[in-house]
Amino acid sequence: MVLDDLGSSLRGTLNKLQGKSRLSEEDVEAVVKEIQRSLLQADVDVSLVMGLSDSIRERALEEEPPAGTTARDHVLRIVYEEMVALVGESTDLPLEEQTIMLAGLQGSGKTTSAAKMAWWFSKKGLRPAVIQTDTFRPGAYDQAKQMAERAEVEFYGDPDNDDPVDIARKGLEATADADVHIVDTAGRHALEEGLIDELEEIEAVVDPDRNLLVLDAAIGQGAKEQASRFDEAVGIDGVVITKLDGTAKGGGALAAVDQTGSSIAFLGTGEEVGDIERFEPSGFISRLLGMGDLKQLTERVERAMEETQAEEDWDPEDLMKGEFTLNDMRKQMNAMNRMGPLDQVLDMIPGLGGGLKDQLPDDAMDVTQDRLRDFEVIMDSMTENELENPRSVGQSQVERIARGSGKDEETVRELLEQHKMMSRMMKQFQGMGDGDMQRMMKQMQQGGGGGGGLGGMGPFGD
C-alpha cells in the first residue's frame, strides 16, 4: 500500500510508548522525527512535512490526554487526525449522471483507470460508458476496448479517426443513454503544448462535470509541476493515484493534491479491473496506522460474496447449516480471492493488519497465496465424494490425490487439517446468537484488545 513503510515505522515508534501514561518531549520528538523521515522518503513535499510535524508536536505537548487514555493512544489519535487533514477530503463524486474527463501523462494509467472507474460506477447501479479519444499512442484503442469488455461496460472509440475532438463529440452522441461518461484523453511523455491544447479543445466539446488528474504513485516531486500545468489548463477537481500495488513511494500525489487545492478520488490497487477503491481519508489513514478499515473490508466482502453466489449458485448462509465440506471451503476460498491480495485485506482488519504484517517475513503473503492455489489444484484431483466427505479420505487416497495433483502428500494432509479447523470454527458460529455476533464485531472494531485500536476514541468508536 502507498506509504507502507511509513505505517510500519510509525507503528514501531508508537509501540515504544506502550505503558506510558504521560509523554516527555523526547517521546514526542521521536515520533515527529519518524514521521519526517518516512514522509520525506515517500517523496512528500518538504513544506507539507514540516507543517504536519509542527502540528503534531504542538498538540502532543499541549493537549491533555482524556481520562483513562494511554500516552500511545493519545499520540496515535493526534497523528491520525493530522494525517487525515493532510490528505484532505475525498473528491465529490455523486452517484448520478455526469461526465468525467481524465488527464495525465503517458504511462500514468489513464486508460486502465477509465475502465476501472466505469466498473466501479456499474457496481453502484449506474450505466457507465468509456470514450477513448487517444489517437497519439499506438494500441490505445485496442487496450481501452479490451479493458471495457473486461469491465462489462459500454465503450466508444474509432481507430480510423485521427481527430480526438471529433471522436469525443461522436462518442457522447453514440453513448447518450449512459448515466456516466468517462472520457479518456491522450498523454505524452512530457507536458507538451500540444497535449494541453488538445485537452482544452476536448474539454470545450464534452463540458465535463469533473476533471480528474491521473498520477502514477511513483511520480515523486514531479507531481507538483504536472498538477500545476494541468490545473492551469483545464482545472483539476480530483486526483486518481494508480499503481499502489507496487513499491511506489506515492508521496508525490499528496503534493499534487495540495498544489491544486483538490482532493483524491480513487486509488488503483492492482492490475485487475476490480482493483480500484474510492478514496476515503479516514479509512486510508486508519489502515496506514494499523487501525483497520471496516467500511472498505465490508464492501469487499459483500462484493466477493455476491459475485461468488452469482457464478456458483451458492448461499453463504448454507455454511451455518449442516456439515462444512471441502466444496464449501473451495467456495469460501474463491470469495477470498475476489477480495484482493491478502496483505490488502489484512490492512483492513482493526488491530490486526499492520501489526501482524510487520512481524511476518517479506514473502509471507506470497507464500500464503501460493498455498491457496496449491489447495485449489489438490481439490481438482479429488472425487465428488471426497469433496463432500473429507473425513473419509485415508492414506491410500492421499497418495493418489498427491500423484494426480502433482503436489506432495504433506500439502494434501495440510489441506485436510485446514478443513478440520474451519469446520470446527463454523460449528462455533452455528451456536452463536445475534448478541454474540454483535459483541464479536464490537471487539474487532476496538482492536480486539491487542492495542491496535483506539476503543471508543478512534475512527471506529461511538
Helices and strands as residue ranges (DSSP letters): H 4-15, H 25-41, H 46-62, H 71-87, E 98-103, H 110-123, E 128-132, H 140-151, E 154-156, H 164-174, E 180-184, H 193-206, E 210-216, H 222-234, E 238-242, H 251-260, E 264-268, E 276-278, H 281-288, H 294-312, G 316-320, H 326-338, H 342-347, H 353-359, H 364-380, H 384-388, G 390-392, H 395-405, H 409-430, H 434-445, G 447-449, G 455-457
